[in-house]
C-alpha cells in the first residue's frame, strides 16, 4: 500500500468518525427538543467523538473495511446508540420518527454543506476549479502529487465528506434492525408482526456487512453521479 493510499484512508476514517458523531448528536438533540433529556444528561448532545465511540462499530469494523482488500468504496460504521426514553415524548409515534430521522437527516445536511463548500472552492479559490473537476472525474490521486496546490487535498476532504455522509444516510435508512430505517418501518407494521421483526436483531447487521455493498451501491452510485455532474458543470 502506497503512502498516498494510507493518507487517503486516514482522511476517510477521521471524516467517518465525525460523521458518526454528528449522526448520534443529532438523535440526542432532537430527542431533547421533543421532551426526552436522557441523552442530554449523559452528555451525548456533542460532536466530541469520545462521547459516541463504539469500539466495534466505530473503530474495528471501519478499519477492517479500510485496510482489507476488496472493500474499496464500501465503508460504513456505527457509533454507540443514543439512549432515548420514548415515554417522555408527548406524541409517541411522531416524535420517535422525528428523533430517528434526525440522524440520517444530519448526514444529508453535512453532505450538502460539503457540496456547497466544493462549489465555493471551484468558483473562488485559485486552481479550485481544476481541483474539484479532478475529484469529480475520479482522479483522487492528484491531491497527493508533488507540488500541487494545498487546495487539492482540502477539496478532497470535502469530497470525501460528501460521499461518506451520503453512504451513511443510505446505510442507516435501510429497514433492517437495528438501523434507523427499521425504527421508522416498524411503525408501519401490524402489532403482531413486531416481535418477529425485532428478533432479526444483529443478524440483519451481519448480512449488511457481507451483502450491503451492492445494496448501498445501488442507491449511492446515482447520487454520487449527480454530485459529479453538478461539480463538473461549475
MDAnalysis code that builds the backbone (N, CA, C; Angstrom):
import MDAnalysis as mda
import numpy as np

u = mda.Universe.empty(702, n_residues=234, atom_resindex=np.repeat(np.arange(234), 3), trajectory=True)
u.add_TopologyAttr("name", ["N", "CA", "C"] * 234)
u.add_TopologyAttr("resid", np.arange(1, 235))
u.add_TopologyAttr("resname", ["UNK", "UNK", "UNK", "UNK", "UNK", "UNK", "UNK", "UNK", "UNK", "UNK", "UNK", "UNK", "UNK", "UNK", "UNK", "UNK", "UNK", "UNK", "UNK", "UNK", "UNK", "UNK", "UNK", "UNK", "UNK", "UNK", "UNK", "UNK", "UNK", "UNK", "UNK", "UNK", "UNK", "UNK", "UNK", "UNK", "UNK", "UNK", "UNK", "UNK", "UNK", "UNK", "UNK", "UNK", "UNK", "UNK", "UNK", "UNK", "UNK", "UNK", "UNK", "UNK", "UNK", "UNK", "UNK", "UNK", "UNK", "UNK", "UNK", "UNK", "UNK", "UNK", "UNK", "UNK", "UNK", "UNK", "UNK", "UNK", "UNK", "UNK", "UNK", "UNK", "UNK", "UNK", "UNK", "UNK", "UNK", "UNK", "UNK", "UNK", "UNK", "UNK", "UNK", "UNK", "UNK", "UNK", "UNK", "UNK", "UNK", "UNK", "UNK", "UNK", "UNK", "UNK", "UNK", "UNK", "UNK", "UNK", "UNK", "UNK", "UNK", "UNK", "UNK", "UNK", "UNK", "UNK", "UNK", "UNK", "UNK", "UNK", "UNK", "UNK", "UNK", "UNK", "UNK", "UNK", "UNK", "UNK", "UNK", "UNK", "UNK", "UNK", "UNK", "UNK", "UNK", "UNK", "UNK", "UNK", "UNK", "UNK", "UNK", "UNK", "UNK", "UNK", "UNK", "UNK", "UNK", "UNK", "UNK", "UNK", "UNK", "UNK", "UNK", "UNK", "UNK", "UNK", "UNK", "UNK", "UNK", "UNK", "UNK", "UNK", "UNK", "UNK", "UNK", "UNK", "UNK", "UNK", "UNK", "UNK", "UNK", "UNK", "UNK", "UNK", "UNK", "UNK", "UNK", "UNK", "UNK", "UNK", "UNK", "UNK", "UNK", "UNK", "UNK", "UNK", "UNK", "UNK", "UNK", "UNK", "UNK", "UNK", "UNK", "UNK", "UNK", "UNK", "UNK", "UNK", "UNK", "UNK", "UNK", "UNK", "UNK", "UNK", "UNK", "UNK", "UNK", "UNK", "UNK", "UNK", "UNK", "UNK", "UNK", "UNK", "UNK", "UNK", "UNK", "UNK", "UNK", "UNK", "UNK", "UNK", "UNK", "UNK", "UNK", "UNK", "UNK", "UNK", "UNK", "UNK", "UNK", "UNK", "UNK", "UNK", "UNK", "UNK", "UNK", "UNK", "UNK", "UNK", "UNK", "UNK", "UNK", "UNK"])
u.atoms.positions = np.array([
    [0.852, -1.190, 0.000],
    [0.000, 0.000, 0.000],
    [0.889, 1.242, 0.000],
    [0.613, 2.165, -0.901],
    [1.449, 3.354, -1.035],
    [1.175, 4.352, 0.088],
    [2.083, 5.299, 0.221],
    [1.932, 6.354, 1.228],
    [0.650, 7.146, 0.968],
    [0.362, 7.433, -0.306],
    [-0.833, 8.198, -0.650],
    [-2.108, 7.452, -0.252],
    [-2.128, 6.145, -0.457],
    [-3.301, 5.349, -0.095],
    [-3.525, 5.341, 1.408],
    [-2.442, 5.269, 2.168],
    [-2.558, 5.281, 3.629],
    [-3.112, 6.622, 4.105],
    [-2.591, 7.720, 3.540],
    [-3.084, 9.057, 3.912],
    [-4.561, 9.195, 3.572],
    [-4.949, 8.690, 2.403],
    [-6.346, 8.755, 1.978],
    [-7.245, 7.998, 2.957],
    [-6.813, 6.830, 3.388],
    [-7.609, 6.034, 4.324],
    [-7.706, 6.710, 5.689],
    [-6.651, 7.402, 6.093],
    [-6.700, 8.159, 7.350],
    [-7.729, 9.277, 7.232],
    [-7.726, 9.989, 6.083],
    [-8.729, 11.021, 5.819],
    [-10.133, 10.440, 5.969],
    [-10.363, 9.301, 5.333],
    [-11.689, 8.690, 5.331],
    [-12.109, 8.311, 6.752],
    [-11.181, 7.747, 7.505],
    [-11.516, 7.308, 8.864],
    [-11.868, 8.494, 9.758],
    [-11.089, 9.562, 9.691],
    [-11.346, 10.741, 10.524],
    [-12.687, 11.375, 10.162],
    [-12.967, 11.479, 8.863],
    [-14.241, 12.061, 8.433],
    [-15.407, 11.177, 8.864],
    [-15.239, 9.852, 8.755],
    [-16.279, 8.928, 9.212],
    [-16.535, 9.108, 10.703],
    [-15.482, 9.282, 11.481],
    [-15.601, 9.447, 12.928],
    [-16.479, 10.647, 13.263],
    [-16.247, 11.763, 12.588],
    [-17.033, 12.962, 12.866],
    [-18.432, 12.872, 12.277],
    [-18.593, 12.165, 11.154],
    [-19.924, 11.971, 10.583],
    [-20.794, 11.135, 11.519],
    [-20.209, 10.120, 12.131],
    [-20.943, 9.292, 13.093],
    [-21.289, 10.090, 14.351],
    [-20.363, 10.948, 14.780],
    [-20.623, 11.781, 15.961],
    [-21.756, 12.759, 15.684],
    [-21.754, 13.352, 14.500],
    [-22.835, 14.260, 14.110],
    [-24.167, 13.523, 14.098],
    [-24.165, 12.312, 13.576],
    [-25.374, 11.492, 13.477],
    [-25.984, 11.249, 14.861],
    [-25.172, 10.787, 15.803],
    [-25.681, 10.474, 17.135],
    [-26.038, 11.734, 17.919],
    [-25.246, 12.790, 17.765],
    [-25.554, 14.049, 18.444],
    [-26.889, 14.606, 17.968],
    [-27.216, 14.383, 16.701],
    [-28.483, 14.867, 16.154],
    [-29.662, 14.093, 16.721],
    [-29.500, 12.769, 16.886],
    [-30.532, 11.991, 17.577],
    [-30.780, 12.582, 18.976],
    [-29.673, 12.816, 19.697],
    [-29.776, 13.299, 21.073],
    [-30.405, 14.684, 21.125],
    [-30.015, 15.553, 20.196],
    [-30.550, 16.925, 20.172],
    [-32.043, 16.919, 19.887],
    [-32.463, 16.126, 18.924],
    [-33.881, 16.085, 18.568],
    [-34.708, 15.501, 19.714],
    [-34.205, 14.448, 20.346],
    [-34.916, 13.867, 21.486],
    [-35.085, 14.906, 22.597],
    [-34.033, 15.686, 22.822],
    [-34.094, 16.729, 23.841],
    [-35.128, 17.782, 23.484],
    [-35.171, 18.174, 22.225],
    [-36.153, 19.174, 21.775],
    [-37.580, 18.680, 21.930],
    [-37.759, 17.367, 21.828],
    [-39.104, 16.800, 21.878],
    [-39.498, 16.314, 23.277],
    [-38.645, 16.579, 24.255],
    [-39.041, 16.311, 25.629],
    [-38.272, 15.248, 26.386],
    [-37.390, 14.507, 25.713],
    [-36.626, 13.467, 26.409],
    [-35.196, 13.952, 26.629],
    [-34.815, 14.165, 27.873],
    [-33.493, 14.715, 28.201],
    [-32.468, 13.631, 28.556],
    [-32.818, 12.366, 28.319],
    [-31.927, 11.263, 28.707],
    [-30.540, 11.408, 28.097],
    [-30.470, 11.561, 26.787],
    [-29.172, 11.657, 26.106],
    [-28.440, 12.944, 26.480],
    [-29.174, 14.034, 26.632],
    [-28.537, 15.298, 27.007],
    [-27.869, 15.189, 28.377],
    [-28.544, 14.551, 29.329],
    [-27.971, 14.395, 30.670],
    [-26.728, 13.513, 30.660],
    [-26.617, 12.648, 29.650],
    [-25.444, 11.779, 29.521],
    [-24.351, 12.412, 28.659],
    [-24.547, 13.669, 28.276],
    [-23.532, 14.387, 27.511],
    [-23.435, 13.990, 26.060],
    [-24.535, 13.484, 25.482],
    [-24.482, 12.996, 24.108],
    [-24.823, 14.065, 23.067],
    [-25.265, 15.249, 23.516],
    [-25.521, 16.324, 22.556],
    [-24.197, 17.058, 22.329],
    [-23.291, 16.408, 21.658],
    [-21.955, 16.941, 21.414],
    [-21.351, 16.286, 20.182],
    [-20.454, 17.020, 19.532],
    [-19.733, 16.466, 18.386],
    [-18.425, 15.811, 18.809],
    [-18.158, 15.779, 20.101],
    [-16.945, 15.131, 20.623],
    [-17.030, 13.631, 20.351],
    [-16.177, 13.078, 19.481],
    [-16.248, 11.645, 19.149],
    [-16.107, 10.742, 20.360],
    [-15.387, 11.204, 21.383],
    [-15.176, 10.382, 22.563],
    [-16.461, 9.987, 23.274],
    [-17.502, 10.799, 23.109],
    [-18.788, 10.507, 23.744],
    [-19.614, 9.488, 22.964],
    [-19.233, 9.201, 21.739],
    [-20.072, 8.374, 20.868],
    [-19.401, 7.082, 20.396],
    [-18.120, 6.922, 20.673],
    [-17.368, 5.792, 20.107],
    [-17.875, 4.445, 20.617],
    [-18.121, 3.557, 19.681],
    [-18.358, 2.147, 19.958],
    [-17.149, 1.397, 19.402],
    [-16.458, 0.666, 20.229],
    [-15.180, 0.072, 19.816],
    [-15.329, -0.761, 18.543],
    [-16.357, -1.589, 18.471],
    [-16.546, -2.436, 17.301],
    [-16.997, -1.634, 16.088],
    [-18.071, -0.866, 16.232],
    [-18.676, -0.195, 15.084],
    [-17.960, 1.058, 14.631],
    [-17.267, 1.745, 15.549],
    [-16.603, 2.998, 15.199],
    [-15.129, 2.805, 14.882],
    [-14.510, 1.790, 15.467],
    [-13.064, 1.591, 15.290],
    [-12.754, 0.332, 14.481],
    [-13.148, -0.824, 14.994],
    [-12.714, -2.099, 14.404],
    [-13.273, -2.308, 13.004],
    [-14.601, -2.271, 12.855],
    [-15.218, -2.540, 11.547],
    [-14.733, -1.564, 10.474],
    [-14.760, -0.232, 10.719],
    [-14.271, 0.700, 9.689],
    [-12.810, 0.474, 9.300],
    [-11.941, 0.203, 10.289],
    [-10.526, -0.002, 9.966],
    [-10.326, -1.282, 9.170],
    [-11.089, -2.324, 9.493],
    [-11.007, -3.568, 8.716],
    [-11.439, -3.306, 7.282],
    [-12.532, -2.566, 7.109],
    [-13.019, -2.268, 5.763],
    [-12.041, -1.399, 4.983],
    [-11.370, -0.500, 5.687],
    [-10.428, 0.391, 5.015],
    [-9.184, -0.334, 4.527],
    [-8.685, -1.252, 5.349],
    [-7.400, -1.852, 5.040],
    [-7.488, -3.288, 4.535],
    [-8.706, -3.834, 4.458],
    [-8.863, -5.174, 3.908],
    [-9.112, -5.070, 2.409],
    [-8.358, -5.781, 1.583],
    [-8.554, -5.710, 0.130],
    [-9.968, -6.128, -0.253],
    [-10.547, -5.392, -1.223],
    [-11.844, -5.789, -1.764],
    [-13.005, -4.940, -1.322],
    [-12.828, -4.157, -0.222],
    [-13.953, -3.349, 0.242],
    [-14.005, -1.992, -0.457],
    [-12.843, -1.402, -0.727],
    [-12.760, -0.212, -1.549],
    [-13.727, 0.887, -1.167],
    [-14.772, 1.047, -2.001],
    [-15.695, 2.159, -1.830],
    [-16.837, 1.854, -0.862],
    [-16.781, 0.747, -0.151],
    [-17.830, 0.408, 0.809],
    [-17.271, 0.579, 2.216],
    [-17.622, 1.685, 2.855],
    [-17.135, 1.968, 4.197],
    [-18.310, 2.420, 5.057],
    [-18.655, 1.637, 6.052],
    [-19.715, 2.016, 6.973],
    [-19.259, 1.753, 8.395],
    [-20.038, 2.256, 9.325],
    [-19.753, 2.037, 10.726],
    [-20.915, 2.559, 11.540],
    [-20.834, 2.418, 12.842],
    [-21.876, 2.950, 13.699],
    [-21.260, 3.359, 15.016],
    [-21.937, 4.267, 15.695],
    [-21.466, 4.738, 16.994],
    [-22.309, 4.119, 18.098],
    [-21.970, 4.450, 19.324],
    [-22.741, 3.967, 20.472],
    [-24.169, 4.501, 20.363],
    [-25.178, 3.629, 20.427],
    [-26.571, 4.088, 20.259],
    [-26.934, 5.181, 21.265],
    [-27.672, 6.168, 20.778],
    [-28.137, 7.247, 21.643],
    [-29.314, 6.766, 22.490],
    [-29.212, 6.866, 23.809],
    [-30.327, 6.411, 24.660],
    [-31.521, 7.351, 24.546],
    [-32.679, 6.783, 24.252],
    [-33.908, 7.559, 24.121],
    [-35.002, 6.873, 24.920],
    [-35.692, 7.629, 25.766],
    [-36.829, 7.123, 26.529],
    [-38.109, 7.641, 25.868],
    [-38.748, 6.787, 25.086],
    [-39.921, 7.205, 24.329],
    [-41.078, 7.666, 25.208],
    [-41.093, 7.263, 26.460],
    [-42.191, 7.638, 27.345],
    [-42.224, 9.133, 27.630],
    [-41.101, 9.807, 27.381],
    [-41.044, 11.252, 27.618],
    [-41.588, 12.068, 26.448],
    [-41.910, 11.411, 25.347],
    [-42.451, 12.122, 24.184],
    [-43.937, 12.402, 24.384],
    [-44.375, 13.573, 23.941],
    [-45.790, 13.918, 24.017],
    [-46.589, 13.194, 22.933],
    [-45.991, 13.080, 21.762],
    [-46.625, 12.384, 20.637],
    [-45.703, 11.227, 20.258],
    [-45.975, 10.056, 20.824],
    [-45.042, 8.935, 20.765],
    [-44.570, 8.624, 19.350],
    [-45.503, 8.350, 18.431],
    [-45.130, 7.901, 17.090],
    [-44.403, 8.995, 16.320],
    [-45.000, 10.196, 16.299],
    [-44.377, 11.298, 15.549],
    [-42.989, 11.623, 16.082],
    [-42.875, 11.774, 17.400],
    [-41.605, 12.188, 17.993],
    [-40.536, 11.110, 17.862],
    [-40.944, 9.844, 17.928],
    [-39.991, 8.755, 17.751],
    [-39.437, 8.757, 16.321],
    [-40.321, 8.995, 15.347],
    [-39.888, 9.041, 13.947],
    [-38.973, 10.241, 13.711],
    [-39.330, 11.403, 14.258],
    [-38.504, 12.604, 14.072],
    [-37.124, 12.426, 14.700],
    [-37.092, 11.838, 15.893],
    [-35.801, 11.596, 16.552],
    [-34.953, 10.622, 15.753],
    [-35.604, 9.612, 15.192],
    [-34.884, 8.620, 14.385],
    [-34.321, 9.242, 13.118],
    [-35.136, 10.045, 12.436],
    [-34.711, 10.626, 11.155],
    [-33.710, 11.768, 11.320],
    [-33.570, 12.273, 12.547],
    [-32.615, 13.360, 12.772],
    [-31.184, 12.930, 12.453],
    [-30.870, 11.658, 12.715],
    [-29.513, 11.164, 12.435],
    [-29.189, 11.161, 10.954],
    [-29.947, 10.399, 10.138],
    [-29.701, 10.426, 8.690],
    [-29.869, 11.824, 8.094],
    [-30.830, 12.590, 8.644],
    [-31.035, 13.947, 8.139],
    [-29.803, 14.814, 8.328],
    [-29.116, 14.651, 9.458],
    [-27.905, 15.435, 9.711],
    [-26.802, 15.067, 8.726],
    [-26.734, 13.794, 8.348],
    [-25.721, 13.375, 7.371],
    [-26.022, 13.922, 5.987],
    [-27.313, 13.999, 5.622],
    [-27.678, 14.623, 4.345],
    [-27.281, 16.094, 4.352],
    [-27.578, 16.786, 5.454],
    [-27.223, 18.196, 5.559],
    [-25.708, 18.394, 5.497],
    [-24.958, 17.484, 6.128],
    [-23.493, 17.572, 6.082],
    [-22.980, 17.373, 4.662],
    [-23.583, 16.422, 3.925],
    [-23.192, 16.192, 2.529],
    [-23.470, 17.425, 1.681],
    [-24.626, 18.055, 1.900],
    [-24.977, 19.269, 1.151],
    [-24.018, 20.397, 1.497],
    [-23.666, 20.521, 2.785],
    [-22.732, 21.561, 3.209],
    [-21.366, 21.373, 2.552],
    [-20.895, 20.130, 2.509],
    [-19.608, 19.835, 1.850],
    [-19.684, 20.153, 0.365],
    [-20.827, 19.859, -0.237],
    [-21.035, 20.148, -1.655],
    [-20.980, 21.653, -1.917],
    [-21.608, 22.435, -1.047],
    [-21.599, 23.896, -1.191],
    [-20.170, 24.433, -1.070],
    [-19.402, 23.873, -0.126],
    [-18.003, 24.301, 0.023],
    [-17.214, 23.993, -1.241],
    [-17.424, 22.816, -1.831],
    [-16.726, 22.458, -3.074],
    [-17.092, 23.409, -4.214],
    [-18.354, 23.774, -4.289],
    [-18.773, 24.733, -5.321],
    [-18.094, 26.078, -5.089],
    [-18.030, 26.498, -3.810],
    [-17.342, 27.743, -3.487],
    [-15.869, 27.690, -3.845],
    [-15.216, 26.555, -3.568],
    [-13.803, 26.381, -3.922],
    [-13.617, 26.499, -5.436],
    [-14.505, 25.846, -6.191],
    [-14.393, 25.863, -7.654],
    [-14.575, 27.261, -8.223],
    [-15.419, 28.058, -7.583],
    [-15.731, 29.393, -8.108],
    [-14.750, 30.465, -7.648],
    [-14.148, 30.262, -6.478],
    [-13.374, 31.350, -5.868],
    [-11.882, 31.062, -5.758],
    [-11.518, 29.870, -5.305],
    [-10.117, 29.583, -4.975],
    [-9.247, 29.438, -6.225],
    [-7.999, 29.899, -6.160],
    [-7.056, 29.650, -7.259],
    [-6.859, 28.141, -7.443],
    [-6.941, 27.680, -8.662],
    [-6.849, 26.253, -9.001],
    [-8.015, 25.436, -8.441],
    [-9.014, 26.122, -7.875],
    [-10.139, 25.429, -7.272],
    [-10.947, 24.623, -8.274],
    [-11.216, 25.217, -9.417],
    [-11.994, 24.510, -10.438],
    [-11.249, 23.275, -10.917],
    [-9.946, 23.400, -11.107],
    [-9.133, 22.265, -11.544],
    [-9.178, 21.139, -10.512],
    [-9.072, 21.499, -9.234],
    [-9.087, 20.503, -8.162],
    [-10.436, 19.800, -8.082],
    [-11.513, 20.563, -8.092],
    [-12.853, 19.998, -7.962],
    [-13.192, 19.125, -9.165],
    [-12.828, 19.578, -10.356],
    [-13.101, 18.790, -11.562],
    [-12.306, 17.479, -11.556],
    [-11.084, 17.520, -11.047],
    [-10.267, 16.303, -10.982],
    [-10.914, 15.279, -10.049],
    [-11.398, 15.733, -8.897],
    [-12.037, 14.829, -7.944],
    [-13.336, 14.265, -8.504],
    [-14.128, 15.122, -9.155],
    [-15.389, 14.667, -9.732],
    [-15.159, 13.705, -10.888],
    [-13.973, 13.720, -11.459],
    [-13.626, 12.798, -12.543],
    [-12.983, 11.518, -12.019],
    [-12.867, 11.409, -10.702],
    [-12.306, 10.204, -10.104],
    [-10.801, 10.218, -9.937],
    [-10.170, 11.370, -10.159],
    [-8.712, 11.456, -10.076],
    [-8.283, 11.919, -8.680],
    [-8.576, 11.111, -7.673],
    [-8.253, 11.474, -6.293],
    [-6.748, 11.568, -6.066],
    [-5.995, 10.785, -6.797],
    [-4.547, 10.755, -6.604],
    [-3.871, 12.078, -6.897],
    [-4.546, 12.947, -7.657],
    [-3.964, 14.259, -7.978],
    [-3.690, 15.049, -6.708],
    [-4.496, 14.838, -5.676],
    [-4.348, 15.595, -4.427],
    [-3.021, 15.322, -3.737],
    [-2.363, 14.206, -4.078],
    [-1.121, 13.833, -3.405],
    [0.110, 13.990, -4.303],
    [-0.086, 14.544, -5.484],
    [1.049, 14.727, -6.386],
    [1.970, 15.824, -5.870],
    [3.293, 15.646, -6.002],
    [4.245, 16.658, -5.522],
    [4.004, 18.004, -6.202],
    [4.044, 19.061, -5.405],
    [3.970, 20.408, -5.948],
    [2.572, 20.931, -6.212],
    [1.526, 20.125, -5.982],
    [0.174, 20.619, -6.240],
    [-0.239, 21.609, -5.162],
    [-1.180, 22.464, -5.490],
    [-1.683, 23.458, -4.552],
    [-2.369, 22.782, -3.365],
    [-2.317, 23.441, -2.193],
    [-2.959, 22.928, -0.985],
    [-4.463, 22.789, -1.174],
    [-5.001, 23.486, -2.171],
    [-6.442, 23.433, -2.410],
    [-6.884, 22.037, -2.853],
    [-5.970, 21.240, -3.414],
    [-6.317, 19.884, -3.851],
    [-6.648, 18.975, -2.668],
    [-5.758, 18.829, -1.665],
    [-6.127, 17.987, -0.514],
    [-7.296, 18.541, 0.286],
    [-7.420, 19.874, 0.358],
    [-8.574, 20.460, 1.052],
    [-9.869, 20.070, 0.349],
    [-9.868, 20.159, -0.977],
    [-11.051, 19.773, -1.753],
    [-11.357, 18.295, -1.571],
    [-10.313, 17.472, -1.480],
    [-10.509, 16.031, -1.304],
    [-11.229, 15.741, 0.010],
    [-10.868, 16.461, 1.075],
    [-11.515, 16.262, 2.375],
    [-13.024, 16.497, 2.259],
    [-13.411, 17.570, 1.583],
    [-14.840, 17.870, 1.460],
    [-15.534, 16.926, 0.488],
    [-14.811, 16.449, -0.524],
    [-15.422, 15.488, -1.447],
    [-15.683, 14.155, -0.742],
    [-14.724, 13.723, 0.062],
    [-14.936, 12.515, 0.863],
    [-16.105, 12.729, 1.811],
    [-16.211, 13.957, 2.354],
    [-17.323, 14.278, 3.238],
    [-18.668, 14.099, 2.557],
    [-18.741, 14.433, 1.266],
    [-19.994, 14.267, 0.525],
    [-20.365, 12.798, 0.435],
    [-19.471, 11.960, -0.110],
    [-19.860, 10.564, -0.362],
    [-19.969, 9.738, 0.914],
    [-19.157, 10.069, 1.936],
    [-19.262, 9.305, 3.184],
    [-20.576, 9.597, 3.899],
    [-20.981, 10.868, 3.919],
    [-22.245, 11.212, 4.568],
    [-23.433, 10.660, 3.793],
    [-23.351, 10.653, 2.467],
    [-24.422, 10.038, 1.680],
    [-24.480, 8.532, 1.929],
    [-23.314, 7.910, 2.019],
    [-23.263, 6.470, 2.271],
    [-23.874, 6.131, 3.632],
    [-23.538, 6.918, 4.662],
    [-24.093, 6.675, 5.985],
    [-25.607, 6.878, 5.998],
    [-26.080, 7.870, 5.240],
    [-27.521, 8.109, 5.158],
    [-28.236, 6.897, 4.583],
    [-27.739, 6.407, 3.463],
    [-28.359, 5.256, 2.808],
    [-28.284, 4.023, 3.708],
    [-27.134, 3.792, 4.304],
    [-26.945, 2.639, 5.184],
    [-27.942, 2.661, 6.343],
    [-28.059, 3.819, 6.996],
    [-28.912, 3.900, 8.174],
    [-30.396, 3.871, 7.855],
    [-30.775, 4.216, 6.634],
    [-32.187, 4.201, 6.265],
    [-32.667, 2.829, 5.793],
    [-31.761, 1.874, 5.672],
    [-32.200, 0.522, 5.317],
    [-33.118, -0.022, 6.422],
    [-34.259, -0.598, 6.072],
    [-35.233, -1.038, 7.082],
    [-34.887, -2.377, 7.729],
    [-33.667, -2.467, 8.253],
    [-33.190, -3.701, 8.872],
    [-32.770, -3.403, 10.304],
    [-33.357, -4.069, 11.294],
    [-32.958, -3.843, 12.688],
    [-31.470, -4.118, 12.873],
    [-30.736, -3.311, 13.626],
    [-31.220, -2.193, 14.449],
    [-31.011, -0.826, 13.798],
    [-30.931, -0.744, 12.488],
    [-30.665, 0.521, 11.803],
    [-31.845, 1.478, 11.952],
    [-31.582, 2.776, 11.714],
    [-32.617, 3.797, 11.887],
    [-33.856, 3.517, 11.040],
    [-33.633, 3.043, 9.828],
    [-34.759, 2.770, 8.948],
    [-35.755, 1.801, 9.549],
    [-35.266, 0.876, 10.378],
    [-36.163, -0.106, 10.996],
    [-37.063, 0.538, 12.045],
    [-36.563, 1.586, 12.719],
    [-37.375, 2.261, 13.732],
    [-38.565, 2.971, 13.099],
    [-38.363, 3.466, 11.879],
    [-39.466, 4.105, 11.157],
    [-40.384, 3.039, 10.576],
    [-39.803, 2.016, 9.966],
    [-40.582, 0.983, 9.284],
    [-41.482, 0.212, 10.253],
    [-41.000, 0.004, 11.481],
    [-41.777, -0.792, 12.435],
    [-43.082, -0.095, 12.824],
    [-43.133, 1.227, 12.694],
    [-44.376, 1.943, 12.982],
    [-45.449, 1.658, 11.933],
    [-45.044, 1.091, 10.801],
    [-45.984, 0.792, 9.727],
    [-46.472, -0.655, 9.770],
    [-45.900, -1.459, 10.664],
    [-46.230, -2.880, 10.716],
    [-47.371, -3.158, 11.693],
    [-48.150, -4.201, 11.424],
    [-49.164, -4.625, 12.400],
    [-48.494, -5.025, 13.709],
    [-49.185, -4.816, 14.813],
    [-48.604, -5.055, 16.142],
    [-48.076, -6.486, 16.295],
    [-48.838, -7.472, 15.784],
    [-48.429, -8.867, 15.986],
    [-47.235, -9.275, 15.126],
    [-46.782, -8.393, 14.239],
    [-45.581, -8.670, 13.447],
    [-44.311, -8.152, 14.125],
    [-44.462, -7.242, 15.070],
    [-43.306, -6.536, 15.618],
    [-42.318, -7.470, 16.305],
    [-42.821, -8.452, 17.024],
    [-41.926, -9.363, 17.754],
    [-41.002, -10.100, 16.798],
    [-41.536, -10.533, 15.653],
    [-40.716, -11.249, 14.671],
    [-39.725, -10.306, 13.982],
    [-40.217, -9.099, 13.702],
    [-39.356, -8.113, 13.029],
    [-38.186, -7.714, 13.932],
    [-38.478, -7.444, 15.195],
    [-37.417, -7.030, 16.120],
    [-36.431, -8.157, 16.403],
    [-36.868, -9.403, 16.254],
    [-35.992, -10.534, 16.554],
    [-34.892, -10.725, 15.522],
    [-35.000, -10.020, 14.380],
    [-33.932, -10.100, 13.364],
    [-32.615, -9.653, 13.978],
    [-32.683, -8.559, 14.747],
    [-31.555, -8.078, 15.530],
    [-30.239, -7.997, 14.779],
    [-29.209, -8.461, 15.444],
    [-27.844, -8.319, 14.945],
    [-27.601, -9.117, 13.669],
    [-28.417, -10.145, 13.414],
    [-28.246, -10.940, 12.205],
    [-28.444, -10.086, 10.956],
    [-29.358, -9.134, 11.048],
    [-29.573, -8.234, 9.920],
    [-28.337, -7.401, 9.631],
    [-27.674, -6.950, 10.693],
    [-26.461, -6.154, 10.529],
    [-25.330, -6.990, 9.957],
    [-25.230, -8.248, 10.361],
    [-24.211, -9.148, 9.814],
    [-24.421, -9.328, 8.312],
    [-25.671, -9.492, 7.892],
    [-25.972, -9.637, 6.467],
    [-25.577, -8.383, 5.691],
    [-25.830, -7.212, 6.294],
    [-25.476, -5.959, 5.633],
    [-23.967, -5.841, 5.458],
    [-23.212, -6.266, 6.461],
    [-21.754, -6.172, 6.379],
    [-21.208, -7.007, 5.226],
    [-21.866, -8.151, 4.951],
    [-21.376, -9.034, 3.903],
    [-22.052, -8.792, 2.549],
    [-23.299, -8.332, 2.575],
    [-24.047, -8.164, 1.324],
    [-24.431, -6.712, 1.049],
    [-24.063, -5.827, 1.972],
    [-24.536, -4.449, 1.867],
    [-23.906, -3.633, 0.757],
    [-22.702, -4.016, 0.322],
    [-22.024, -3.259, -0.731],
    [-22.885, -3.026, -1.959],
    [-23.398, -4.085, -2.596],
    [-24.237, -3.902, -3.786],
    [-25.528, -3.149, -3.492],
    [-26.111, -3.379, -2.303],
    [-27.367, -2.704, -1.955],
    [-27.144, -1.205, -1.804],
    [-26.138, -0.845, -1.021],
    [-25.834, 0.573, -0.826],
    [-25.379, 1.202, -2.131],
    [-24.563, 0.466, -2.899],
    [-24.084, 0.978, -4.176],
    [-25.205, 1.274, -5.152],
    [-26.282, 0.485, -5.092],
    [-27.429, 0.679, -5.980],
    [-28.030, 2.076, -5.801],
    [-28.052, 2.556, -4.562],
    [-28.608, 3.881, -4.281],
    [-27.533, 4.968, -4.311],
    [-26.308, 4.605, -3.888],
    [-25.248, 5.605, -3.777],
    [-24.705, 6.026, -5.136],
    [-24.582, 5.078, -6.057],
    [-23.983, 5.386, -7.359],
    [-24.704, 6.509, -8.099],
    [-26.046, 6.468, -8.236],
    [-26.704, 7.589, -8.921],
    [-26.585, 8.906, -8.164],
    [-26.546, 8.840, -6.821],
    [-26.412, 10.068, -6.033],
    [-25.045, 10.716, -6.270],
    [-23.986, 9.907, -6.237],
    [-22.636, 10.432, -6.471],
    [-22.478, 10.887, -7.922],
    [-23.099, 10.162, -8.837],
    [-23.049, 10.567, -10.244],
    [-23.653, 11.954, -10.422],
    [-24.778, 12.213, -9.756],
    [-25.407, 13.534, -9.817],
    [-24.490, 14.604, -9.229],
    [-23.848, 14.276, -8.102],
    [-22.891, 15.222, -7.480],
    [-21.768, 15.542, -8.462],
    [-21.215, 14.521, -9.104],
    [-20.108, 14.722, -10.035],
    [-20.543, 15.571, -11.231],
    [-21.729, 15.330, -11.724],
    [-22.241, 16.095, -12.871],
    [-22.354, 17.572, -12.499],
    [-22.888, 17.845, -11.302],
    [-23.027, 19.238, -10.854],
    [-21.660, 19.889, -10.727],
    [-20.710, 19.177, -10.097],
    [-19.385, 19.765, -9.883],
    [-18.647, 20.001, -11.201],
    [-18.829, 19.091, -12.155],
    [-18.143, 19.236, -13.436],
    [-18.715, 20.382, -14.286],
    [-19.918, 20.832, -13.917],
    [-20.526, 21.928, -14.670],
    [-20.325, 23.288, -13.983],
    [-19.568, 23.279, -12.864],
    [-19.269, 24.544, -12.189],
    [-18.188, 25.288, -12.952],
])
